[in-house]
């Protein structure tokens, strides 16, 4: 399948991507990930190995679109929920060291 990543066309196949990632140890996942051969890889690591380009040259979205089109399972990073705001009384209690019930 023809994919465009970082303005360059690539002819990628599912088996070709699997072969490229064989023997590559997954780095810690901090954002989006792709499951290849039962292993979870960061999207940017997969893009770097498959395209042989620097990670700064492409975006995670480009790689996710290409991998999803090839049939790989892609997972997005969970959104962080904002911390619950404390009322003035709860904030004052916390500053004084007394237990706060939320």
Protein Blocks (a to p, Z undefined) as FASTA:
>chain_A
ZZdeehiacdddfklmmmmmgoiacdddfbdcddeehiacdfklmmmmmnopafklpcfk
lmmmmmmmnopacdddddddddddddfklmmmmmnopacdZZ
